[in-house]
Amino acid sequence: MPKKPETHADITRMVRDGYDRIAGRYLASRSLDHDVPHLTAFVDGLPIGARVFDLGCGCGWPVSAWLSHNGYRVTGLDLSPVQVRLAREQVPGAYFAVRDACTLQPNEYTADGIVSTNTFFHIPRVLQPKILAVLRSFLPEGGPLLITFGTTPWEGVEESISGVPMYWSQQDAITNRRMVEAAGFDISADRIDSSLPLPAQVIHARARAKK
């Protein structure tokens, strides 16, 4: 078993290199079926043409692709250069860039809605509240958030479902919910989706008015 990375640079390298290696397999494994109900709920009330920020966009399929196909202006960021290259091929109508979520700054982007699926469990737990607060700064009051988390408190390294060493960092479901609320969101739906390859907590929320 690979040892746990000791520095943020080590974590970044492990996650980036792991997804670079499995990018093609990851794209082939992704299915639209699981995401459509969550995405449909996310865009409820969001006008066509609205700006959607996809943090941890991966290969662009299916989330960014579905949003772009349905008329939303997508900006997707991902740590993996190979994933971003695939995303640009899959969704030519969207904008994609290579970026470490941990380096985002408050008010750096402006969006009408934010999606972040299968991403936060690769971010160190100690940094997750800060990044959620940064995401809140990108949104207007009432802007929707769709986000997923792992639900088993654990931090370490194990093989991913595609067979490469991968860093994971997870809280329990109650802590995840409290983090989202503390970052300035009101939660409208919160459930565990056990139909996914890795069961995840799916949270829908809206940006609370800033004090």
Backbone as a chain_set.jsonl record, in Angstrom:
{"seq": "MPKKPETHADITRMVRDGYDRIAGRYLASRSLDHDVPHLTAFVDGLPIGARVFDLGCGCGWPVSAWLSHNGYRVTGLDLSPVQVRLAREQVPGAYFAVRDACTLQPNEYTADGIVSTNTFFHIPRVLQPKILAVLRSFLPEGGPLLITFGTTPWEGVEESISGVPMYWSQQDAITNRRMVEAAGFDISADRIDSSLPLPAQVIHARARAKK", "coords": {"N": [[0.845, -1.193, 0.0], [0.683, 2.189, -0.948], [2.33, 4.89, 0.767], [0.847, 7.462, 2.831], [0.682, 10.71, 1.462], [2.861, 13.375, 2.48], [2.955, 16.156, 2.265], [1.188, 19.066, 0.949], [1.922, 19.433, -1.692], [2.693, 16.843, -2.362], [0.234, 15.509, -2.171], [-1.226, 16.823, -4.184], [0.27, 16.067, -6.426], [-0.093, 13.27, -6.423], [-2.893, 12.987, -6.846], [-3.249, 14.401, -9.256], [-1.45, 13.036, -11.044], [-2.488, 10.467, -10.861], [-5.1, 10.709, -11.987], [-4.364, 11.597, -14.503], [-3.232, 9.255, -15.502], [-5.383, 7.448, -15.602], [-7.278, 8.605, -17.192], [-8.555, 8.026, -19.719], [-9.831, 5.558, -19.167], [-11.451, 6.365, -17.081], [-13.177, 8.188, -18.344], [-14.511, 6.389, -20.06], [-15.886, 4.911, -18.194], [-17.822, 6.528, -17.104], [-21.208, 7.385, -16.574], [-24.257, 8.8, -17.717], [-26.643, 8.338, -16.47], [-26.779, 8.314, -13.611], [-26.406, 10.971, -12.975], [-28.291, 12.686, -14.153], [-30.849, 13.071, -12.702], [-29.934, 14.583, -10.478], [-28.74, 16.792, -11.723], [-30.902, 17.861, -13.1], [-32.502, 18.728, -10.996], [-30.74, 20.616, -9.966], [-30.65, 22.676, -11.964], [-33.181, 23.668, -11.868], [-35.082, 26.472, -12.051], [-32.918, 27.932, -12.852], [-31.967, 30.089, -15.318], [-31.78, 29.466, -18.885], [-28.637, 29.833, -20.422], [-27.363, 30.746, -18.21], [-24.421, 31.089, -16.134], [-22.391, 28.44, -15.244], [-20.302, 26.979, -12.924], [-18.042, 24.408, -12.865], [-16.457, 22.599, -10.677], [-13.739, 20.505, -10.493], [-14.108, 19.152, -12.896], [-13.249, 17.004, -14.384], [-13.185, 14.787, -17.121], [-15.124, 16.087, -18.494], [-17.409, 14.754, -19.147], [-20.113, 13.208, -17.52], [-21.199, 15.643, -16.666], [-20.442, 18.446, -17.286], [-20.903, 18.266, -20.025], [-23.665, 17.674, -20.2], [-24.767, 19.995, -19.054], [-23.811, 22.01, -20.821], [-24.983, 21.145, -23.228], [-27.604, 21.623, -22.642], [-27.808, 24.333, -22.716], [-26.371, 25.966, -20.942], [-23.717, 28.115, -19.83], [-20.63, 26.966, -19.405], [-17.92, 26.826, -17.164], [-15.193, 24.951, -16.509], [-12.993, 23.512, -14.157], [-10.088, 21.581, -13.469], [-7.693, 19.456, -11.874], [-6.132, 17.724, -13.367], [-4.229, 17.693, -16.253], [-4.569, 15.954, -18.462], [-7.203, 15.106, -18.2], [-8.477, 17.581, -18.565], [-7.791, 18.131, -21.223], [-9.257, 16.091, -22.498], [-11.818, 16.934, -21.739], [-12.079, 19.315, -23.172], [-12.216, 18.268, -25.722], [-14.538, 16.728, -25.549], [-16.528, 18.571, -24.881], [-16.756, 21.066, -26.628], [-17.973, 23.549, -26.57], [-17.681, 24.679, -24.09], [-15.657, 26.244, -21.492], [-12.501, 25.259, -20.321], [-9.987, 24.71, -17.833], [-6.782, 24.001, -16.359], [-6.41, 23.596, -12.959], [-5.718, 23.866, -9.485], [-7.963, 23.307, -6.979], [-7.493, 24.174, -4.411], [-6.129, 26.523, -4.615], [-7.823, 28.526, -5.352], [-9.228, 31.813, -5.109], [-11.162, 34.122, -3.079], [-13.968, 35.565, -4.723], [-12.819, 35.327, -7.219], [-13.965, 34.156, -9.453], [-17.092, 34.544, -11.191], [-20.286, 33.257, -10.971], [-23.479, 31.785, -11.775], [-24.389, 29.443, -10.798], [-23.071, 26.516, -9.147], [-21.382, 23.45, -9.561], [-19.995, 20.581, -8.091], [-18.832, 17.574, -8.232], [-17.694, 14.391, -7.108], [-15.21, 15.306, -6.195], [-14.503, 16.705, -3.774], [-13.672, 14.743, -1.989], [-11.064, 14.318, -2.585], [-9.706, 16.401, -1.586], [-7.833, 17.789, 1.047], [-9.206, 17.4, 4.304], [-8.937, 19.493, 6.13], [-8.837, 21.732, 4.543], [-11.248, 21.899, 3.256], [-13.498, 23.459, 4.373], [-12.624, 26.127, 3.886], [-12.464, 26.203, 1.066], [-15.128, 25.789, 0.368], [-16.21, 28.189, 1.36], [-14.963, 29.984, -0.361], [-16.156, 29.209, -2.79], [-18.769, 30.011, -2.224], [-18.419, 32.764, -2.409], [-18.406, 33.21, -5.106], [-20.976, 33.237, -5.988], [-24.289, 34.683, -6.514], [-26.815, 35.799, -4.165], [-28.987, 33.15, -3.439], [-28.021, 31.568, -5.464], [-27.566, 28.338, -6.895], [-26.068, 25.347, -5.534], [-24.624, 22.257, -6.231], [-23.26, 19.499, -4.806], [-21.023, 16.839, -3.955], [-19.987, 14.456, -1.475], [-17.771, 12.158, 0.234], [-18.724, 9.755, 2.768], [-17.637, 8.373, 4.855], [-15.632, 8.829, 7.596], [-12.346, 9.356, 7.005], [-8.907, 9.436, 6.072], [-6.383, 9.034, 3.753], [-4.463, 6.771, 1.671], [-5.391, 4.687, -0.963], [-5.979, 2.205, -3.5], [-7.656, 3.462, -6.373], [-10.875, 3.017, -8.009], [-10.018, 2.449, -10.493], [-7.562, 1.36, -10.24], [-5.206, 2.771, -9.543], [-2.921, 4.318, -7.21], [-4.481, 6.475, -4.899], [-5.302, 9.511, -3.266], [-7.467, 10.089, -0.554], [-9.893, 11.942, 1.319], [-12.117, 12.304, 3.782], [-15.136, 13.306, 5.505], [-17.722, 12.681, 7.964], [-21.276, 12.412, 7.236], [-22.832, 14.271, 8.67], [-20.967, 16.204, 9.465], [-20.171, 17.104, 6.942], [-22.539, 18.344, 6.099], [-22.781, 20.397, 8.007], [-20.492, 21.879, 7.367], [-21.129, 22.889, 4.813], [-23.316, 24.513, 5.421], [-22.09, 26.329, 7.207], [-20.439, 27.658, 5.469], [-22.046, 29.409, 4.205], [-24.435, 28.601, 2.958], [-27.808, 27.526, 2.395], [-29.314, 24.481, 2.884], [-31.214, 22.515, 0.704], [-31.742, 19.936, -0.037], [-30.594, 16.696, 0.906], [-29.021, 13.739, 0.656], [-28.017, 10.277, 0.731], [-26.547, 8.699, -1.922], [-26.576, 5.593, -2.894], [-26.375, 4.214, -5.204], [-24.224, 4.746, -6.726], [-20.841, 3.939, -7.9], [-19.039, 4.521, -5.846], [-20.545, 5.112, -2.93], [-22.152, 8.195, -2.21], [-22.663, 11.328, -0.549], [-25.099, 13.513, -1.508], [-25.649, 16.842, -1.916], [-27.885, 19.495, -2.254], [-28.012, 22.963, -2.387], [-28.502, 26.477, -1.614], [-27.103, 29.714, -2.075], [-26.785, 31.675, 0.758], [-27.954, 34.885, 1.85], [-25.488, 37.415, 2.088], [-23.988, 38.613, 5.067]], "CA": [[0.0, 0.0, 0.0], [1.479, 3.415, -0.957], [2.214, 5.651, 2.004], [0.098, 8.706, 2.761], [1.535, 11.86, 1.132], [3.147, 14.166, 3.672], [2.783, 17.583, 2.014], [0.144, 19.366, -0.031], [2.493, 19.186, -3.018], [2.634, 15.392, -2.588], [-1.172, 15.18, -2.416], [-1.557, 17.345, -5.506], [0.947, 15.239, -7.423], [-0.719, 11.95, -6.458], [-4.216, 13.083, -7.458], [-3.068, 14.803, -10.653], [-0.837, 11.971, -11.833], [-3.41, 9.33, -10.902], [-6.147, 10.942, -12.972], [-3.73, 11.611, -15.826], [-3.011, 7.871, -15.926], [-6.623, 6.689, -15.831], [-8.259, 9.506, -17.803], [-9.354, 7.343, -20.736], [-10.691, 4.571, -18.51], [-12.438, 7.101, -16.289], [-14.171, 8.67, -19.29], [-15.303, 5.255, -20.53], [-16.694, 4.368, -17.092], [-18.809, 7.489, -16.621], [-22.556, 7.215, -17.103], [-25.142, 9.94, -17.504], [-27.862, 7.929, -15.761], [-26.779, 8.688, -12.202], [-26.297, 12.417, -12.775], [-29.4, 13.472, -14.691], [-31.797, 13.564, -11.696], [-29.309, 15.622, -9.661], [-28.548, 17.985, -12.558], [-32.221, 18.428, -13.379], [-32.886, 19.479, -9.791], [-29.814, 21.747, -9.844], [-30.958, 23.775, -12.887], [-34.554, 24.133, -11.661], [-35.093, 27.897, -11.748], [-31.718, 28.576, -13.396], [-32.335, 30.372, -16.713], [-30.891, 29.058, -19.964], [-27.594, 30.836, -20.624], [-26.697, 31.065, -16.947], [-23.036, 30.658, -16.01], [-22.235, 27.357, -14.274], [-18.912, 26.67, -12.589], [-17.916, 22.977, -12.573], [-15.172, 22.404, -9.999], [-13.42, 19.095, -10.59], [-14.917, 18.777, -14.06], [-12.758, 15.776, -14.97], [-13.15, 14.665, -18.582], [-16.229, 16.85, -19.077], [-18.588, 13.895, -19.309], [-21.287, 13.721, -18.205], [-21.794, 16.828, -16.047], [-20.266, 19.643, -18.123], [-21.536, 18.019, -21.322], [-25.114, 17.815, -20.049], [-25.063, 21.414, -18.819], [-23.57, 22.753, -22.057], [-25.993, 20.723, -24.199], [-28.89, 22.206, -22.255], [-27.805, 25.779, -22.902], [-25.684, 26.71, -19.892], [-22.342, 28.506, -20.137], [-19.871, 26.193, -18.429], [-16.487, 26.966, -16.895], [-14.775, 23.777, -15.758], [-11.605, 23.458, -13.695], [-9.664, 20.283, -12.97], [-6.274, 19.369, -11.559], [-5.471, 16.832, -14.312], [-4.134, 18.206, -17.624], [-5.116, 15.002, -19.429], [-8.665, 15.21, -18.095], [-8.902, 18.842, -19.171], [-7.702, 17.967, -22.676], [-10.424, 15.308, -22.906], [-13.016, 17.763, -21.56], [-12.159, 20.241, -24.305], [-12.652, 17.492, -26.881], [-15.91, 16.27, -25.329], [-17.471, 19.692, -24.738], [-16.057, 22.204, -27.236], [-18.658, 24.802, -26.307], [-17.412, 25.138, -22.721], [-14.278, 26.679, -21.207], [-11.862, 24.406, -19.329], [-8.625, 25.091, -17.471], [-6.116, 23.207, -15.323], [-6.329, 24.413, -11.746], [-5.837, 23.251, -8.168], [-9.058, 23.953, -6.244], [-6.991, 24.752, -3.163], [-5.522, 27.833, -4.878], [-8.851, 29.497, -5.704], [-9.323, 32.966, -4.231], [-12.511, 34.692, -3.007], [-14.439, 36.458, -5.787], [-12.01, 35.17, -8.432], [-14.889, 33.846, -10.537], [-18.499, 34.887, -10.996], [-21.123, 32.192, -11.527], [-24.872, 31.758, -11.338], [-24.559, 28.172, -10.114], [-21.823, 25.752, -9.008], [-21.444, 22.002, -9.421], [-18.715, 19.941, -7.757], [-19.102, 16.172, -7.924], [-16.529, 13.486, -7.078], [-14.031, 16.17, -6.101], [-14.094, 17.121, -2.431], [-13.01, 13.68, -1.237], [-9.633, 14.341, -2.892], [-9.186, 17.636, -0.993], [-7.625, 17.587, 2.494], [-10.355, 17.818, 5.118], [-8.665, 20.766, 6.788], [-9.014, 22.808, 3.57], [-12.581, 21.886, 2.651], [-14.332, 24.61, 4.743], [-12.134, 27.331, 3.2], [-12.829, 26.154, -0.345], [-16.581, 26.015, 0.307], [-16.444, 29.627, 1.538], [-14.551, 30.619, -1.616], [-17.217, 28.952, -3.758], [-19.899, 30.888, -1.894], [-18.121, 34.124, -2.87], [-18.6, 33.282, -6.556], [-22.404, 33.151, -6.3], [-25.227, 35.664, -5.97], [-27.789, 35.24, -3.218], [-29.911, 32.21, -4.053], [-27.369, 30.749, -6.476], [-27.597, 26.934, -6.488], [-24.879, 24.518, -5.393], [-24.753, 20.803, -6.213], [-21.948, 19.034, -4.367], [-21.018, 15.501, -3.377], [-18.939, 14.143, -0.499], [-17.741, 10.84, 0.84], [-19.47, 9.749, 4.032], [-16.904, 7.61, 5.867], [-14.491, 9.635, 8.04], [-11.087, 8.65, 6.728], [-7.947, 10.14, 5.24], [-5.261, 8.16, 3.463], [-4.228, 6.376, 0.289], [-5.696, 3.336, -1.393], [-6.193, 2.172, -4.933], [-8.952, 3.927, -6.849], [-11.611, 1.974, -8.7], [-9.31, 2.159, -11.739], [-6.333, 0.648, -9.944], [-4.022, 3.586, -9.277], [-2.932, 4.872, -5.851], [-5.218, 7.73, -4.88], [-5.499, 10.142, -1.958], [-8.866, 10.325, -0.181], [-10.046, 12.663, 2.577], [-13.567, 12.35, 3.943], [-15.79, 13.526, 6.79], [-19.023, 12.021, 8.038], [-22.331, 13.17, 6.565], [-23.261, 15.413, 9.499], [-19.924, 17.224, 9.358], [-20.281, 17.693, 5.602], [-23.698, 19.246, 6.081], [-22.453, 21.588, 8.809], [-19.514, 22.667, 6.605], [-21.833, 23.6, 3.752], [-24.106, 25.579, 6.057], [-21.188, 27.329, 7.77], [-19.832, 28.411, 4.374], [-22.995, 30.412, 3.723], [-25.453, 27.992, 2.124], [-28.981, 26.885, 2.985], [-29.465, 23.189, 2.227], [-32.587, 22.19, 0.317], [-31.856, 18.477, -0.139], [-29.378, 16.038, 1.39], [-29.274, 12.305, 0.725], [-26.935, 9.366, 0.373], [-26.824, 7.978, -3.162], [-25.854, 4.323, -2.825], [-26.356, 3.597, -6.526], [-22.956, 5.088, -7.371], [-19.752, 2.999, -7.603], [-18.636, 4.888, -4.49], [-21.686, 5.828, -2.352], [-21.815, 9.594, -1.948], [-23.658, 12.252, -0.028], [-25.433, 14.512, -2.523], [-26.265, 17.994, -1.27], [-28.34, 20.653, -3.021], [-28.105, 24.102, -1.487], [-28.527, 27.8, -2.258], [-26.282, 30.708, -1.379], [-27.498, 32.522, 1.693], [-27.622, 36.312, 1.764], [-24.273, 37.758, 2.833], [-24.248, 39.534, 6.169]], "C": [[0.885, 1.25, 0.0], [1.274, 4.197, 0.33], [1.443, 6.945, 1.765], [1.035, 9.858, 2.417], [1.664, 12.798, 2.322], [2.916, 15.659, 3.484], [1.661, 17.807, 1.013], [0.651, 19.131, -1.448], [2.45, 17.699, -3.361], [1.202, 14.946, -2.903], [-1.571, 15.601, -3.828], [-0.976, 16.468, -6.599], [0.274, 13.872, -7.554], [-2.071, 11.999, -7.175], [-4.086, 13.423, -8.944], [-2.53, 13.654, -11.508], [-1.747, 10.755, -11.946], [-4.485, 9.517, -11.955], [-5.58, 11.097, -14.38], [-3.602, 10.19, -16.368], [-4.3, 7.155, -16.32], [-7.66, 7.476, -16.623], [-9.145, 8.807, -18.823], [-10.31, 6.345, -20.145], [-11.798, 5.252, -17.718], [-13.542, 7.633, -17.189], [-15.087, 7.538, -19.736], [-16.252, 4.722, -19.46], [-17.846, 5.268, -16.676], [-20.145, 7.308, -17.333], [-23.397, 8.435, -16.776], [-26.293, 9.609, -16.571], [-27.908, 8.424, -14.327], [-26.894, 10.195, -12.001], [-27.52, 13.209, -13.195], [-30.392, 13.929, -13.62], [-31.212, 14.702, -10.842], [-29.14, 16.916, -10.456], [-29.876, 18.657, -12.883], [-32.716, 19.251, -12.193], [-32.025, 20.731, -9.638], [-30.235, 22.918, -10.721], [-32.395, 24.273, -12.745], [-34.536, 25.604, -11.227], [-33.88, 28.649, -12.273], [-31.955, 28.834, -14.875], [-31.313, 29.836, -17.708], [-29.893, 30.192, -20.223], [-26.886, 31.24, -19.352], [-25.292, 30.472, -16.912], [-22.931, 29.608, -14.898], [-20.754, 27.026, -14.145], [-18.843, 25.212, -12.154], [-16.52, 22.73, -11.996], [-14.871, 20.913, -9.906], [-14.166, 18.478, -11.756], [-14.471, 17.47, -14.697], [-12.727, 15.838, -16.48], [-14.303, 15.396, -19.264], [-17.51, 16.072, -19.265], [-18.869, 13.186, -17.997], [-21.736, 15.11, -17.763], [-21.67, 18.063, -16.932], [-20.969, 19.479, -19.463], [-23.045, 18.222, -21.239], [-25.498, 19.281, -19.887], [-24.906, 22.224, -20.102], [-24.636, 22.424, -23.102], [-27.343, 21.368, -23.909], [-28.855, 23.728, -22.174], [-27.119, 26.601, -21.84], [-24.237, 26.982, -20.292], [-21.437, 27.938, -19.048], [-18.412, 26.63, -18.382], [-16.093, 25.794, -16.016], [-13.303, 23.832, -15.399], [-11.305, 22.056, -13.182], [-8.156, 20.283, -12.794], [-5.489, 18.617, -12.63], [-5.416, 17.423, -15.718], [-4.728, 17.254, -18.665], [-6.64, 15.04, -19.396], [-9.176, 16.487, -18.768], [-8.826, 18.765, -20.696], [-8.905, 17.173, -23.197], [-11.71, 16.127, -22.795], [-13.181, 18.731, -22.723], [-12.615, 19.53, -25.571], [-14.123, 17.1, -26.762], [-16.917, 17.406, -25.388], [-16.829, 20.956, -25.314], [-16.718, 23.556, -26.966], [-18.429, 25.37, -24.926], [-15.956, 25.583, -22.602], [-13.714, 25.794, -20.103], [-10.43, 24.867, -19.073], [-8.099, 24.156, -16.395], [-5.934, 24.091, -14.102], [-6.472, 23.542, -10.504], [-6.916, 24.001, -7.389], [-8.57, 24.676, -5.002], [-6.355, 26.126, -3.362], [-6.545, 28.879, -5.281], [-8.953, 30.592, -4.653], [-10.751, 33.51, -4.198], [-12.775, 35.667, -4.151], [-13.629, 36.357, -7.077], [-12.876, 34.878, -9.651], [-16.275, 34.359, -10.168], [-19.337, 33.827, -11.693], [-22.549, 32.35, -11.019], [-25.202, 30.474, -10.596], [-23.241, 27.419, -10.112], [-22.14, 24.28, -8.827], [-20.056, 21.504, -9.042], [-19.006, 18.514, -7.305], [-17.81, 15.36, -7.993], [-15.207, 14.242, -6.971], [-13.565, 16.372, -4.662], [-13.421, 16.003, -1.648], [-11.551, 13.481, -1.656], [-8.959, 15.6, -2.347], [-8.991, 17.416, 0.506], [-8.765, 18.166, 3.321], [-10.155, 19.192, 5.746], [-8.899, 21.952, 5.853], [-10.433, 22.903, 3.026], [-13.46, 23.064, 3.087], [-13.916, 25.9, 4.029], [-12.571, 27.346, 1.742], [-14.331, 26.347, -0.522], [-16.913, 27.499, 0.455], [-16.042, 30.402, 0.282], [-15.623, 30.417, -2.681], [-18.435, 29.829, -3.497], [-19.665, 32.305, -2.425], [-18.332, 34.3, -4.367], [-20.069, 33.482, -6.933], [-23.192, 34.361, -5.814], [-26.105, 35.007, -4.913], [-28.775, 34.355, -3.964], [-29.303, 31.328, -5.119], [-27.273, 29.302, -6.021], [-26.212, 26.291, -6.442], [-25.299, 23.059, -5.412], [-23.379, 20.245, -5.901], [-22.069, 17.635, -3.774], [-19.813, 15.327, -2.46], [-18.918, 12.644, -0.232], [-18.391, 10.897, 2.205], [-18.786, 8.96, 5.147], [-15.693, 8.412, 6.319], [-13.18, 8.863, 7.876], [-10.206, 9.526, 5.857], [-6.756, 9.226, 5.007], [-5.182, 7.841, 1.991], [-4.659, 4.932, 0.102], [-5.906, 3.363, -2.891], [-7.585, 2.691, -5.271], [-9.648, 2.773, -7.56], [-10.954, 1.618, -10.033], [-7.903, 1.626, -11.501], [-5.077, 1.467, -9.766], [-4.074, 4.085, -7.839], [-3.588, 6.25, -5.856], [-5.408, 8.204, -3.441], [-6.983, 10.429, -1.746], [-8.908, 11.041, 1.16], [-11.527, 12.955, 2.789], [-13.976, 12.65, 5.382], [-17.03, 12.636, 6.847], [-20.098, 12.955, 7.478], [-22.787, 14.396, 7.369], [-22.244, 16.54, 9.413], [-19.962, 17.896, 7.996], [-21.409, 18.716, 5.55], [-23.391, 20.538, 6.843], [-21.449, 22.487, 8.094], [-20.195, 23.507, 5.539], [-22.634, 24.765, 4.338], [-23.208, 26.688, 6.583], [-20.541, 28.189, 6.69], [-20.787, 29.441, 3.774], [-24.065, 29.883, 2.794], [-26.612, 27.486, 2.978], [-29.263, 25.608, 2.196], [-30.937, 22.908, 1.949], [-32.808, 20.69, 0.191], [-30.521, 17.86, 0.234], [-29.695, 14.549, 1.499], [-28.037, 11.518, 0.34], [-27.359, 8.602, -0.879], [-25.963, 6.717, -3.174], [-25.8, 3.611, -4.169], [-25.044, 3.846, -7.257], [-21.896, 4.037, -7.056], [-19.148, 3.237, -6.223], [-19.795, 5.676, -3.892], [-21.29, 7.23, -1.904], [-22.985, 10.325, -1.323], [-23.865, 13.345, -1.07], [-26.203, 15.639, -1.847], [-26.638, 19.04, -2.318], [-28.525, 21.804, -2.033], [-28.192, 25.385, -2.299], [-27.757, 28.787, -1.388], [-27.157, 31.599, -0.52], [-27.087, 33.992, 1.504], [-26.397, 36.607, 2.621], [-24.613, 38.78, 3.902], [-23.378, 40.769, 6.026]], "O": [[1.757, 1.372, 0.86], [0.191, 4.177, 0.915], [1.392, 7.456, 0.646], [2.097, 9.974, 3.029], [0.713, 12.997, 3.078], [2.699, 16.366, 4.468], [1.231, 16.884, 0.321], [-0.103, 18.68, -2.311], [2.2, 17.331, -4.508], [0.98, 14.116, -3.785], [-2.178, 14.829, -4.57], [-1.649, 16.161, -7.583], [0.091, 13.372, -8.664], [-2.358, 11.147, -8.017], [-4.736, 12.805, -9.787], [-3.085, 13.34, -12.561], [-1.785, 10.09, -12.981], [-4.762, 8.603, -12.732], [-6.253, 10.758, -15.353], [-3.837, 9.949, -17.553], [-4.313, 6.354, -17.255], [-8.811, 7.051, -16.714], [-10.364, 8.975, -18.797], [-11.469, 6.271, -20.554], [-12.935, 4.782, -17.686], [-14.72, 7.543, -16.842], [-16.306, 7.708, -19.786], [-17.295, 4.151, -19.777], [-18.753, 4.826, -15.97], [-20.194, 7.103, -18.546], [-23.27, 9.027, -15.705], [-26.861, 10.504, -15.946], [-28.945, 8.901, -13.865], [-27.414, 10.651, -10.983], [-27.771, 14.288, -12.659], [-30.757, 15.105, -13.625], [-31.91, 15.665, -10.523], [-29.369, 18.006, -9.932], [-29.959, 19.884, -12.934], [-33.277, 20.332, -12.365], [-32.517, 21.783, -9.229], [-30.185, 24.061, -10.265], [-32.787, 25.212, -13.438], [-34.029, 25.932, -10.155], [-33.813, 29.873, -12.155], [-32.13, 27.879, -15.632], [-30.122, 29.761, -17.406], [-30.265, 31.366, -20.239], [-25.913, 31.993, -19.395], [-25.011, 29.476, -17.578], [-23.33, 29.854, -13.76], [-20.056, 26.821, -15.138], [-19.502, 24.815, -11.193], [-15.534, 22.662, -12.729], [-15.638, 20.149, -9.32], [-14.778, 17.417, -11.628], [-15.223, 16.877, -15.472], [-12.291, 16.834, -17.056], [-14.441, 15.329, -20.485], [-18.57, 16.648, -19.512], [-17.953, 12.613, -17.407], [-22.583, 15.708, -18.426], [-22.68, 18.667, -17.293], [-21.56, 20.426, -19.982], [-23.637, 18.866, -22.106], [-26.447, 19.752, -20.515], [-25.771, 23.035, -20.435], [-25.136, 23.319, -23.784], [-28.128, 21.625, -24.822], [-29.769, 24.343, -21.626], [-27.262, 27.823, -21.826], [-23.613, 26.189, -20.997], [-21.48, 28.385, -17.901], [-17.758, 26.785, -19.413], [-16.597, 25.653, -14.902], [-12.463, 24.16, -16.237], [-12.146, 21.42, -12.546], [-7.435, 21.014, -13.474], [-4.29, 18.853, -12.786], [-6.465, 17.636, -16.325], [-5.325, 17.702, -19.644], [-7.29, 15.009, -20.441], [-10.193, 16.463, -19.461], [-9.706, 19.281, -21.385], [-9.501, 17.535, -24.211], [-12.588, 16.03, -23.652], [-14.293, 18.944, -23.206], [-13.317, 20.112, -26.399], [-14.865, 17.134, -27.744], [-18.029, 17.231, -25.886], [-16.401, 21.827, -24.556], [-16.079, 24.597, -27.119], [-18.937, 26.448, -24.616], [-15.137, 25.334, -23.486], [-14.357, 25.595, -19.072], [-9.75, 25.352, -19.977], [-8.867, 23.59, -15.617], [-5.381, 25.188, -14.188], [-7.258, 22.594, -10.485], [-6.791, 25.205, -7.165], [-9.159, 25.673, -4.585], [-6.07, 26.821, -2.387], [-6.172, 30.024, -5.533], [-8.788, 30.339, -3.459], [-11.48, 33.378, -5.181], [-11.923, 36.484, -4.501], [-13.747, 37.224, -7.943], [-12.554, 35.307, -10.759], [-16.587, 34.578, -8.998], [-19.124, 33.533, -12.869], [-22.794, 32.961, -9.979], [-26.18, 30.417, -9.85], [-22.388, 27.648, -10.969], [-23.028, 23.901, -8.063], [-19.056, 21.951, -9.604], [-19.375, 18.274, -6.156], [-16.946, 15.614, -8.832], [-14.211, 13.859, -7.585], [-12.38, 16.229, -4.361], [-12.662, 16.287, -0.721], [-10.876, 12.586, -1.148], [-7.781, 15.84, -2.611], [-9.893, 16.906, 1.172], [-9.228, 19.279, 3.07], [-11.106, 19.963, 5.877], [-9.136, 23.065, 6.322], [-10.78, 23.899, 2.393], [-14.13, 23.64, 2.229], [-14.774, 26.679, 3.613], [-13.0, 28.381, 1.233], [-14.76, 27.003, -1.471], [-17.791, 28.013, -0.238], [-16.707, 31.367, -0.093], [-15.963, 31.357, -3.399], [-19.058, 30.33, -4.433], [-20.611, 32.972, -2.844], [-18.426, 35.43, -4.847], [-20.374, 33.854, -8.066], [-22.82, 34.994, -4.827], [-26.123, 33.782, -4.791], [-29.329, 34.75, -4.989], [-29.972, 30.433, -5.636], [-26.929, 29.051, -4.866], [-25.314, 26.645, -7.205], [-26.22, 22.663, -4.698], [-22.428, 20.486, -6.645], [-23.084, 17.289, -3.168], [-18.771, 15.957, -2.64], [-19.912, 11.949, -0.441], [-18.59, 11.983, 2.747], [-19.303, 8.887, 6.262], [-14.798, 8.661, 5.511], [-12.953, 7.847, 8.534], [-10.698, 10.268, 5.006], [-6.18, 8.7, 5.959], [-5.756, 8.543, 1.159], [-4.332, 4.064, 0.911], [-6.002, 4.435, -3.488], [-8.559, 2.411, -4.572], [-9.085, 1.687, -7.698], [-11.293, 0.601, -10.638], [-7.135, 1.456, -12.448], [-3.977, 0.919, -9.83], [-5.163, 4.26, -7.294], [-3.289, 7.087, -6.707], [-5.641, 7.411, -2.529], [-7.665, 10.942, -2.634], [-8.077, 10.793, 2.033], [-12.12, 13.755, 2.065], [-13.278, 12.305, 6.336], [-17.343, 11.928, 5.89], [-19.852, 14.144, 7.272], [-23.092, 15.439, 6.791], [-22.62, 17.707, 9.299], [-19.805, 19.113, 7.896], [-21.245, 19.815, 5.02], [-23.705, 21.633, 6.376], [-21.53, 23.711, 8.194], [-19.887, 24.687, 5.374], [-22.62, 25.871, 3.798], [-23.526, 27.866, 6.424], [-20.138, 29.321, 6.956], [-20.388, 30.248, 2.935], [-24.559, 30.612, 1.934], [-26.429, 27.073, 4.123], [-29.43, 25.653, 0.977], [-31.79, 23.041, 2.826], [-33.94, 20.221, 0.301], [-29.459, 18.405, -0.067], [-30.519, 14.136, 2.315], [-27.124, 12.041, -0.299], [-28.398, 7.941, -0.894], [-24.762, 6.779, -3.435], [-25.24, 2.52, -4.268], [-24.78, 3.23, -8.289], [-22.018, 3.317, -6.065], [-18.791, 2.294, -5.517], [-20.022, 6.814, -4.302], [-20.236, 7.43, -1.301], [-24.146, 9.981, -1.543], [-22.916, 14.022, -1.467], [-27.272, 15.421, -1.276], [-25.82, 19.42, -3.156], [-29.125, 21.631, -0.972], [-27.984, 25.384, -3.512], [-27.758, 28.709, -0.16], [-28.127, 32.194, -0.988], [-25.982, 34.277, 1.043], [-26.28, 36.111, 3.742], [-25.412, 39.69, 3.684], [-23.447, 41.672, 6.859]]}, "num_chains": 1, "name": "protein.A"}
